[in-house]
Structure formats: C-alpha cells, structure tokens
C-alpha cells in the first residue's frame, strides 16, 4: 500500500454520542473526564496525527457518528475511509437501544473485510458506569455475544470501558501496544533490568498518555488491574500539576511494605519500579535507573521499527 | 469540641458535611433529602483531633428554641451560619443570623460565630471581584446590628463544595477553635526556617483538611497540589503497600513517605506524623539536598506535636473533673 509504513491508520467509529471524542480527548489531549461534558458533536471526520513513543505515528480518524455522516462513510467515502486501516475501534454506548448501531457496526466490519482484511478490530463497550454494578457483568456479556455474532467471523477483541475509571486505560494500552511492531524486544529488556535491580516489577509508560507500553513482573500480585489504575492515578496527578504550572519529573512512594519509583526514563517513556525488598537501597535503585536510560533509549527506538 | 451548622432551608449545610467528611461527590449532593432532625457527625481520624459537627435542620427557628436545642448550643465552641450566596436578597437570612447570635451569646458567651457565604460558584460569581462584592455586602448589612447590640463580630468565608474553598474554610475554623494549634504553628515556622522549606501543612489524610500550617498565607493552588499528592500516595499504597485483606488505613502506616519532584524546581515531601496524619512540605529542589537534616528535624517536630496534644488532653480532663 502507498501509505507510509510508520503512519498507522486508526479508525474510531461509532454512533454519535457513544463517547469517541471524549475518550480521545482524555487519552491524548489531557482532558479531565469532567471536561468532556463541554465537547460538542464531531463534524465529519477529525483526523489527528499522534506521535507515540517518539517515532511511531498514529493517524487517528475520529469519525463523527451522526446518521448523515455514517451514510457517506459506507457509500461515497467507502474506499478512502476503509483502505489501509491498521486498526478499527468501534464504540458502543451500552445504554443505547438503537438498532441501527449494530447495523452500522456490521457495515464497518464488511467494509474492513473488503478493503483492509489484515486490520485488527477492537470493540469498546462504553459508558459501563451507567449500568448498576450488579447488572454489569450480565449486560456486558450479552452485548459482547451480539458483537461476535455480527463480526463476520473476523477476530475481534472487546473491552468494557468508562471514562470515570481505569478501564479506559486498559483498553487503549492494549490497542496501542498492538501497533508497536517489536514490543517483545522491550519486555525481554525490561525482564533483564528487573532482575538486575532485584525489583518486584518494572513497568514502562508512554510519556504523555501514560499508557502501559510494556512490563515485567517477577512476583505475582493479586490485583490484575493495577497497571491501568496507576496510569489513571498518575495521569490525574499530571493534570493537577499543570494547574500549578508545573510538570512532574519523578516520584517515590513508600511505606513499610514497599517502595515504588516513577521516573522519566527515555525521551518518550516513564518507568515505574516496585520493590518490596527493604534491603535494596533506594539510592542504588535510582542510580540503576539512571544508568539504564541510555541503553533503553536505543531499545525503545528499535521496538518501533518493523522487522 | 462541638461545632453547630445553622442556616435556612436548602442552603447546603448537610451537603458540606457529606462532601468533606463522607467523601460524597459534589454532584451527588443534589439528590440528598432535607435534614429533618438534628444530626451529629463525629470526626476522629487521628488521636490528636476530635470534633463533632451538629447539623441543624433548616427549619430550626431560634425564636422557638427548646431545652434540648439550648443544651446542644450551650456546649458549642462555634456556630457556622451558612448563607446561600445565590439566593438574593440576603435580608431575611441575615436577620435570622443576628437573632441567633443574640440568643446564643446570652447563654454561651464564649461561642464564636462564623459565616460561610456559600454556593459562591457558577455564573453569578465568575470573577474574584464579584465574590468579594458579596462578602462586603454581607458584612455591611450586619455591621449596624452587631455594633448596636454589642455582639461578637463573625468571621466570613467564601465557600463552595465544587472546589477546595470549603476545605480551606473548615481547616481555618477548626484551627480557630483549637488554641493548642498556635504552638504547633510556631513549631512549623521553626521547621520552615531551619530546613528552608517554603510551605508546610499538617494534613488529616482522610478528609484532607489541614490541622495546622505555618504562618505564611495559604494559597489554594499549593493546598490543592498537596491534597492531590495525598491521593496519589494513598492510591499507590493501596495497590502495592497492603498485604492480604488490609484496607486503606493500613496502607498509610508509620513508614509512609513520598517525594515528588516537579520541573519548576519545587519538591513535595510527605512524611507520616501519626495515625492518618501527614506532614506535607513544599521545598525548593536545591534546599532538599540535605534530606537527612529535614528528616531529623521532622522527627523532633513529631515528638513536639505529641507532647502538645497530650498536655492539651490532660488540661481538658482536669477541667472536666472540676465541673
């Protein structure tokens, strides 16, 4: 295909009001969840170029979901829109009963099958916070089944999301990680680093979005959602610092059971290192992080290049 | 230490208590019911500070005060009168406030009075000037009656549950009713000078009110930054710092500490002082190079605070025994 190899085309589609622009604003444009209330509807297609991990470039096509736009997408704009797509993200508003939603989804899947058969499809079942807690699992499973039935046998990954908690970060971390050509190299290097520092776990975050790029855990932990929770916590704190006209550089948090370091790492990443071993000197850990920076600068760059 | 909240109906008394002490989100307060009887909220998050807030129903009329109400009000160290700044004109509620001060002052002469000019948010109060205008207006309306009847002058606070102003106001009034805090303030001033710290707060970790601060003025931005730092520390400690089925109160333990460095050259330093009490310092990065020195001084401060509060407890007990 003629498209530049390092320009990954991501389609963000779904009926109007599903929450596409809100999500994109929180993850990539530093909006607070409550700020998204003042967003209007998206007119036609909003294309934004997002630089990720330094050299990776995402072309995010936020497609306004109003009915008359949707008609155009499947008719007059069909090839331009659905050609050379690497990822399709379709967003469903879990509270919406509109039958046309699933029809639009099916049309998207068909268009993708035709024009970008190698594309990956992610479905975000959004606004889960509006469903009472005890009904969430059931409501989500029902919708997920319906999505699979309408996916023309293509392999699709579903997520339950909400802008009010960490589930948004999990979904977008997975989506973005899919687009990193050589993330295996990163996790292997992180493993070596973790073992060398005698740490419990090491996590690599992208600098501006704080999405999880890679991680290695030497020790099991009971909370499987902890990484996206940390993304959410730090992102909110970053926004709070900007109110004080500052940005945070590094952070350590400790109590008698653990010590966590979060520090600027390479030019496009932050690293978090957690240790529960009190015999490991914090100053030594910080020194190790400093030494590893240069080494990882090269590794991160290499991971963004296709093999 | 008892503090009463009075004010006309729907003015926001219960919402204030719920947002600050019961972690309710400000948006949810739109749905709470009116208070029909007197409700008490006890605040005892750490061994040093114990308060009881008494939430009076909006229907309470001081002209129809009964013996039970009288008993409660006679034990109060302070009365906070909440005024809805968006409900103009203010004449009727202010008249009620004057009557309350008159009546309570007659049987409880030591009681302090504070006014919260509340709901000072939204389109009506977009600029600082508009807010100050409201405060000046209120104090002007009250002036003549207070002087005529020789009543104690109330303090004024501009508050809203949608930002930290209500937290700052409550922190300040709690300091007003706690005379022992003056000694702590002096110690904090000393700590500041010896360690070259720019600003320091002693925080209640659970409700994010500050028990004490140094004598430099409080600016909402630094207060908010410190409160957010506490959130980060608690949230991260709840993930990595607890074993098994422990809860939040064990996430913040004796060795809880945190350092956050900002690119503006400012460093935030948090240290646990007592159960659910944290000292948060704002230091310039250059001045933080002698962390050991700061830690040593903080340990001395820790002991000092303990002694002050223990002495205060003894004093209270001996006064109770006398009566």
Interface residues (C-beta under 8 A of the other chain):
Chain A: X223 X226 X229 X230 X233 X234 X236 X237 X240 X241 X243 X244 X245 X246 X247 X248 X249 X250 X251 X252 X253 X254 X255 X256 X257 X258 X260 X274 X276
Chain B: X221 X222 X224 X225 X228 X229 X231 X232 X233 X235 X236 X237 X239 X240 X241 X242 X243 X251 X252 X253 X254 X255 X256 X257 X258 X259 X260 X261 X262 X263 X264 X266
